[in-house]
Amino acid sequence: MSAVDAGHLALIRRNPAEFAPGGVAHLILEVLAYAAEEAESNGSGRSTLTLHPDGSVSVADNGRGTETHVTDQGRTVRKPIMATKDLRFFDFPDAQLLPDGHPRRGMSVVATLSEWLVHTNRRHNGSWTQRYEHGNPVTDLTPVADDGTTGTTGTTVHFRPGQDLRATAQLTVSTLKRWTGVWPQLSTKTLDRRIG
């Protein structure tokens, strides 16, 4: 499978109102849905949602981290969900509804509608990070040093939605807390570090 589906990304870019109804809040829910899946499969989980002063958002969870494998050539690869369709959701009319009442489409929507997105992954067999700009990977998987905490695993997705989405964002912590409460296995702490 190709790591980038250019036609898929172009379709999302042409239709931001369709794929991110409600703007930034919907993108946040797309990311949190993966953390909620992981928490459900493990019986419980934690995440931290941070609203940053520059308009970016980060979601960090304590799951197992995104699965990767090493090719015969020694290259680390992982499922390319950031720049291709998540086949479980994207083209299915009966896809899971997110807490905002709109269908789940997958991480490619978040990556494509963001100026940049950095995906950092910690697993027991190694940690790495990768940067995307408007849905396209601009770095390879880059190893990151151990954070010094024994047994630390999880995924952090840090993204800055496009200017048009940020301009219309009306994010309130109370709404985000209400929405994240629908996932009982996932405990989410919300930090608002925006200025003003």
Backbone hydrogen bonds, N-H to C=O, Kabsch-Sander energy under -0.5 kcal/mol:
donor,donor_aa,acceptor,acceptor_aa,energy
5,D,83,A,-2.9
6,A,4,V,-0.7
9,L,5,D,-2.2
10,A,6,A,-2.4
11,L,7,G,-2.1
12,I,8,H,-1.8
13,R,9,L,-2.3
14,R,10,A,-2.1
15,N,11,L,-0.9
15,N,12,I,-0.8
18,E,15,N,-0.6
19,F,15,N,-2.1
20,A,16,P,-2.4
23,G,20,A,-2.7
25,A,22,G,-0.9
26,H,23,G,-0.7
27,L,23,G,-1.5
28,I,24,V,-2.3
29,L,25,A,-2.0
30,E,26,H,-2.2
31,V,27,L,-1.8
32,L,28,I,-2.7
33,A,29,L,-2.0
34,Y,30,E,-0.7
34,Y,31,V,-1.1
35,A,31,V,-1.2
36,A,32,L,-2.7
37,E,33,A,-2.0
38,E,34,Y,-2.2
39,A,35,A,-2.4
40,E,36,A,-2.4
41,S,37,E,-2.2
42,N,38,E,-1.5
43,G,39,A,-1.0
45,G,185,Q,-1.8
47,S,187,S,-2.6
48,T,60,A,-2.6
49,L,189,K,-3.0
50,T,48,T,-0.5
50,T,58,S,-2.9
51,L,191,L,-2.8
52,H,50,T,-0.7
52,H,56,S,-2.7
55,G,52,H,-1.8
57,V,159,F,-3.0
58,S,50,T,-2.3
59,V,157,V,-2.2
60,A,48,T,-2.3
61,D,155,T,-2.5
62,N,46,R,-1.6
69,H,77,V,-2.5
71,T,75,R,-2.9
74,G,71,T,-2.1
77,V,69,H,-2.8
79,K,67,E,-0.7
81,I,79,K,-1.8
83,A,80,P,-0.6
86,D,105,R,-0.6
87,L,85,K,-1.0
89,F,86,D,-2.1
90,F,86,D,-2.4
92,F,89,F,-1.6
95,A,92,F,-1.7
98,L,102,H,-3.1
101,G,98,L,-2.7
104,R,96,Q,-3.0
109,V,106,G,-1.1
110,V,106,G,-0.7
111,A,107,M,-2.6
112,T,108,S,-2.4
113,L,109,V,-2.0
114,S,111,A,-1.1
115,E,160,R,-2.6
116,W,160,R,-0.8
117,L,132,Y,-2.2
118,V,158,H,-3.2
119,H,117,L,-0.5
119,H,130,Q,-2.9
120,T,118,V,-0.6
120,T,156,T,-3.0
121,N,128,W,-3.0
122,R,154,G,-3.2
123,R,121,N,-0.5
123,R,126,G,-1.6
126,G,123,R,-1.7
128,W,121,N,-2.1
129,T,142,T,-2.1
130,Q,119,H,-1.7
132,Y,117,L,-2.9
133,E,136,N,-2.5
134,H,114,S,-1.4
135,G,111,A,-0.9
136,N,133,E,-1.9
138,V,131,R,-2.7
139,T,131,R,-1.0
142,T,129,T,-3.1
144,V,127,S,-1.6
150,T,148,G,-0.6
152,T,149,T,-1.7
154,G,122,R,-2.6
156,T,120,T,-2.9
157,V,59,V,-2.5
158,H,118,V,-2.5
158,H,156,T,-0.5
159,F,57,V,-3.0
159,F,157,V,-0.5
160,R,116,W,-2.4
162,G,113,L,-2.7
166,R,162,G,-2.4
167,A,163,Q,-2.6
168,T,164,D,-0.8
169,A,166,R,-1.0
176,L,172,T,-2.2
177,K,173,V,-2.7
178,R,174,S,-2.1
179,W,175,T,-2.5
180,T,176,L,-2.7
181,G,177,K,-1.2
182,V,179,W,-1.6
183,W,180,T,-1.4
186,L,183,W,-1.4
187,S,45,G,-2.7
187,S,185,Q,-0.6
188,T,186,L,-0.6
189,K,47,S,-2.5
191,L,49,L,-3.2
191,L,189,K,-0.5
193,R,51,L,-2.7
193,R,191,L,-0.8
